[in-house]
Amino acid sequence: MKSFIRFLLLTFFACALLSGCNTARGIGEDIQHLGNAIERAAS
């Protein structure tokens, strides 16, 4: 029973981490686009 609970917790945390990576990538792309827009407006 303990190993099953550990497996569920590990699976939950793995899914949360993978979702977080996807979100962080999206935020990084948004910041990059914002920086490009500021650079074009400044020149």
Phi, psi and omega in degrees: 000319180296322181292327177293319178294319176299318179298315179297317179295317179297318178297317179299312181293324177296317178295320179296318179294318180293323177294320179297321179297319180295320179293316180297323178296318179296319178295319179298320179293321178297318179295322179295317178296320177298316179298320177296320180293320177295319179297318179293322180290329181283335183265000000 
